[in-house]
């Protein structure tokens, strides 16, 4: 009896089996994973392309108004060196070089057309002008190139267009044919229709008879809105009656804006 009770008491008083809480292991493993990822990222950053990193650094410095030593190349985001601050940058210099080259190109077209017209004795009523848009070939005087108050081309107009067309075609540039009229008309509905139809007449002749590509030419009529003189005399009105064939520059706007300055430089240093 006593021995049985003793065994029973021993069983009741024996310590229970231990089961420790191991949930801390999950947090520990998460921390180790984060540390591993961080070291991988640091290792990847340590092998960055140094040249690209410098460009990024200098570009950010430029954006925040800082000045750092670097090559003058705004196209790549590299800032101006301190010794070059305030000087004309490479981009502006490149634009001017392109503008000077464009002036040479347009001038060569002008000289070619002028030589051909002079040889044919047709240069009297044709004027040339180079500006930001390109080269304008101005057919001045309606009595020379058109019948009175009519869009029909005269024989002289046909000869002039035939003479300059090969040069216009060889330029491979966009062309804009622009009609202008004076305020004094008698047998036409308005100056708008007259100027537009004269421009279209010139366009059709260049396309249909001189093989100018139809996709590279357009026509517009300005009526009397863009006069070069007032209408006080018949002689001045005659100068307002004109059709301009504009050889449009293919350069970017930044380059075209420098064409007037390039013309001045060419005139100062012929």
C-alpha positions as CSV (number, residue, x, y, z in Angstrom):
1,X,0.0,0.0,0.0
2,X,2.7,2.4,1.1
3,X,4.9,1.7,-1.9
4,X,1.9,2.2,-4.3
5,X,1.1,5.5,-2.7
6,X,4.7,6.6,-2.9
7,X,4.9,5.8,-6.6
8,X,1.7,7.7,-7.1
9,X,3.0,10.7,-5.3
10,X,6.2,10.6,-7.3
11,X,4.3,10.6,-10.5
12,X,2.2,13.5,-9.4
13,X,5.2,15.5,-8.2
14,X,7.5,14.8,-11.2
15,X,8.5,17.9,-13.3
16,X,6.6,18.3,-16.6
17,X,8.5,17.9,-20.0
18,X,10.0,21.4,-21.1
19,X,8.8,23.0,-24.5
20,X,10.6,26.4,-24.9
21,X,9.1,29.2,-27.1
22,X,11.1,29.5,-30.4
23,X,9.1,32.3,-32.2
24,X,12.1,34.6,-31.9
25,X,13.8,32.5,-34.6
26,X,11.4,34.0,-37.2
27,X,12.4,37.6,-36.4
28,X,16.1,36.6,-36.4
29,X,15.8,35.0,-39.8
30,X,14.0,38.1,-41.2
31,X,16.8,40.3,-39.9
32,X,19.5,38.1,-41.4
33,X,17.7,38.1,-44.8
34,X,17.5,41.9,-44.7
35,X,21.2,42.2,-43.9
36,X,22.0,39.9,-46.8
37,X,20.0,41.9,-49.2
38,X,21.6,45.1,-48.0
39,X,25.1,43.7,-48.6
40,X,24.1,42.5,-52.1
41,X,22.9,46.0,-52.9
42,X,26.1,47.6,-51.6
43,X,28.2,45.2,-53.6
44,X,26.2,46.0,-56.7
45,X,26.6,49.7,-56.1
46,X,30.3,49.3,-55.7
47,X,30.7,48.2,-59.3
48,X,28.8,51.1,-61.0
49,X,30.0,52.6,-64.2
50,X,32.2,55.4,-63.0
51,X,31.7,57.5,-66.2
52,X,28.0,57.3,-66.0
53,X,28.1,58.1,-62.3
54,X,30.1,61.2,-62.9
55,X,27.7,62.3,-65.6
56,X,24.7,61.8,-63.2
57,X,26.5,63.6,-60.4
58,X,27.3,66.6,-62.6
59,X,23.9,66.6,-64.1
60,X,22.3,66.8,-60.7
61,X,24.7,69.5,-59.7
62,X,23.6,71.5,-62.7
63,X,20.0,71.0,-61.9
64,X,20.5,72.3,-58.4
65,X,22.4,75.4,-59.6
66,X,25.8,74.1,-58.5
67,X,29.0,74.6,-60.5
68,X,31.5,71.7,-60.8
69,X,34.5,71.0,-62.9
70,X,33.6,69.0,-66.0
71,X,33.6,68.9,-69.7
72,X,31.4,71.5,-71.4
73,X,28.7,69.4,-72.9
74,X,25.2,70.3,-72.0
75,X,23.7,67.6,-74.2
76,X,25.1,65.0,-71.7
77,X,24.3,67.0,-68.6
78,X,27.9,67.8,-67.7
79,X,28.3,71.2,-66.1
80,X,30.5,74.1,-67.1
81,X,33.9,74.3,-65.6
82,X,34.5,77.4,-63.3
83,X,37.0,78.9,-65.7
84,X,34.3,78.8,-68.5
85,X,31.4,80.2,-66.5
86,X,29.9,83.0,-68.5
87,X,31.5,82.0,-71.8
88,X,29.7,80.8,-74.9
89,X,29.1,77.1,-74.5
90,X,29.9,74.4,-77.0
91,X,26.2,74.0,-78.0
92,X,26.0,77.7,-79.0
93,X,29.2,77.4,-80.9
94,X,28.0,74.3,-82.7
95,X,24.7,76.1,-83.6
96,X,26.7,79.0,-85.0
97,X,28.9,76.7,-87.1
98,X,25.7,75.1,-88.5
99,X,24.2,78.5,-89.2
100,X,27.3,79.6,-91.0
101,X,27.3,76.4,-93.0
102,X,23.6,76.9,-93.8
103,X,24.2,80.5,-95.0
104,X,26.9,79.1,-97.3
105,X,24.5,76.5,-98.6
106,X,21.7,79.0,-99.3
107,X,24.1,81.5,-100.8
108,X,25.4,78.8,-103.2
109,X,21.8,78.2,-104.3
110,X,21.2,81.9,-104.8
111,X,24.4,82.4,-106.8
112,X,23.5,79.4,-109.0
113,X,20.1,80.7,-109.8
114,X,21.3,84.3,-110.3
115,X,24.0,83.1,-112.7
116,X,21.5,81.1,-114.7
117,X,19.0,84.0,-114.8
118,X,21.7,86.5,-115.8
119,X,22.9,84.3,-118.6
120,X,19.3,84.1,-119.9
121,X,18.8,87.9,-119.4
122,X,16.0,87.2,-116.9
123,X,17.4,88.6,-113.7
124,X,15.8,92.0,-113.9
125,X,12.6,91.3,-111.8
126,X,13.9,88.5,-109.6
127,X,15.2,89.3,-106.1
128,X,16.8,87.0,-103.5
129,X,16.7,87.2,-99.7
130,X,18.2,85.0,-97.0
131,X,16.7,85.0,-93.6
132,X,15.7,82.7,-90.7
133,X,13.3,80.8,-92.9
134,X,15.7,80.1,-95.7
135,X,16.1,81.5,-99.2
136,X,13.3,83.5,-100.8
137,X,13.2,83.8,-104.6
138,X,10.9,86.8,-105.2
139,X,9.1,87.2,-108.5
140,X,8.4,91.0,-108.3
141,X,5.8,92.7,-110.4
142,X,2.6,91.2,-111.7
143,X,3.0,92.8,-115.1
144,X,6.1,90.8,-115.7
145,X,5.0,87.4,-114.4
146,X,1.1,87.5,-114.7
147,X,-1.6,89.0,-116.9
148,X,-3.4,91.9,-115.2
149,X,-5.7,90.8,-112.4
150,X,-5.2,87.2,-113.5
151,X,-3.4,84.1,-112.2
152,X,-2.2,83.1,-115.7
153,X,1.6,82.9,-116.0
154,X,3.2,85.2,-118.6
155,X,5.9,84.0,-121.0
156,X,8.5,85.6,-118.9
157,X,7.3,83.8,-115.8
158,X,7.5,80.5,-117.6
159,X,11.1,81.2,-118.6
160,X,12.1,82.2,-115.2
161,X,10.6,79.2,-113.5
162,X,12.1,76.9,-116.0
163,X,15.5,78.4,-115.4
164,X,15.5,78.2,-111.6
165,X,13.7,74.9,-111.3
166,X,16.8,72.6,-111.7
167,X,18.4,74.4,-108.8
168,X,15.3,74.2,-106.6
169,X,15.1,70.4,-107.4
170,X,18.7,69.8,-106.6
171,X,18.4,71.5,-103.2
172,X,16.1,68.6,-101.9
173,X,14.5,71.0,-99.5
174,X,10.9,72.0,-98.7
175,X,9.4,74.8,-100.9
176,X,6.7,77.3,-100.0
177,X,5.1,79.3,-102.8
178,X,3.6,82.4,-101.4
179,X,1.3,84.8,-103.3
180,X,0.9,88.5,-102.5
181,X,-1.3,91.1,-104.0
182,X,-1.9,94.9,-103.8
183,X,-5.1,96.4,-102.7
184,X,-6.0,97.8,-106.1
185,X,-7.7,95.1,-108.2
186,X,-10.5,95.5,-110.7
187,X,-11.5,92.2,-112.3
188,X,-11.1,89.7,-109.4
189,X,-13.3,89.0,-106.4
190,X,-10.6,89.8,-103.8
191,X,-6.9,90.0,-103.2
192,X,-7.1,86.7,-101.3
193,X,-8.3,84.7,-104.3
194,X,-5.9,86.4,-106.6
195,X,-2.8,85.9,-104.5
196,X,-3.8,82.2,-103.7
197,X,-4.4,81.3,-107.3
198,X,-1.2,82.9,-108.5
199,X,0.7,80.9,-105.9
200,X,-1.1,77.7,-106.9
201,X,-0.3,78.5,-110.6
202,X,3.4,78.7,-109.9
203,X,3.2,75.5,-107.8
204,X,1.4,73.6,-110.6
205,X,4.0,74.7,-113.2
206,X,6.9,73.6,-111.0
207,X,5.3,70.2,-110.3
208,X,3.8,69.4,-113.6
209,X,6.3,71.0,-116.0
210,X,9.6,71.1,-114.0
211,X,9.3,67.8,-112.0
212,X,9.5,69.3,-108.5
213,X,8.3,66.6,-106.2
214,X,4.7,67.3,-105.2
215,X,5.4,66.2,-101.6
216,X,8.0,68.8,-101.0
217,X,6.1,71.9,-102.1
218,X,3.0,73.9,-100.9
219,X,1.2,77.1,-101.7
220,X,-0.4,79.9,-99.7
221,X,-2.0,83.2,-100.5
222,X,-1.5,86.2,-98.2
223,X,-3.6,88.7,-100.1
224,X,-2.3,92.2,-99.2
225,X,-1.5,91.4,-95.6
226,X,2.3,91.3,-96.1
227,X,3.1,94.3,-98.2
228,X,6.7,95.4,-98.7
229,X,5.6,98.9,-99.6
230,X,2.5,101.1,-99.1
231,X,-0.1,101.5,-101.9
232,X,0.4,105.2,-102.5
233,X,1.7,104.9,-106.1
234,X,1.3,102.4,-108.9
235,X,5.0,101.7,-108.8
236,X,4.8,100.7,-105.2
237,X,1.7,98.7,-105.7
238,X,3.5,96.8,-108.4
239,X,6.2,95.8,-106.0
240,X,3.6,94.4,-103.6
241,X,2.2,92.2,-106.4
242,X,4.6,89.3,-106.2
243,X,5.1,85.5,-105.7
244,X,7.8,84.3,-103.4
245,X,9.3,80.8,-103.7
246,X,10.8,80.1,-100.3
247,X,13.5,77.4,-100.1
248,X,12.9,76.4,-96.4
249,X,15.9,75.7,-94.3
250,X,16.0,72.2,-92.8
251,X,18.0,73.2,-89.8
252,X,16.5,73.2,-86.2
253,X,14.9,76.3,-84.8
254,X,18.0,77.1,-82.7
255,X,20.2,77.1,-85.8
256,X,17.8,79.1,-87.9
257,X,17.6,81.8,-85.3
258,X,21.3,82.4,-85.7
259,X,21.2,82.8,-89.5
260,X,20.8,86.7,-89.3
261,X,23.9,86.8,-87.1
262,X,25.7,84.4,-89.4
263,X,24.9,86.7,-92.3
264,X,26.4,89.7,-90.5
265,X,29.5,87.7,-89.7
266,X,29.9,86.6,-93.3
267,X,29.5,90.3,-94.4
268,X,32.1,91.4,-91.9
269,X,34.5,88.7,-93.0
270,X,33.8,87.8,-96.6
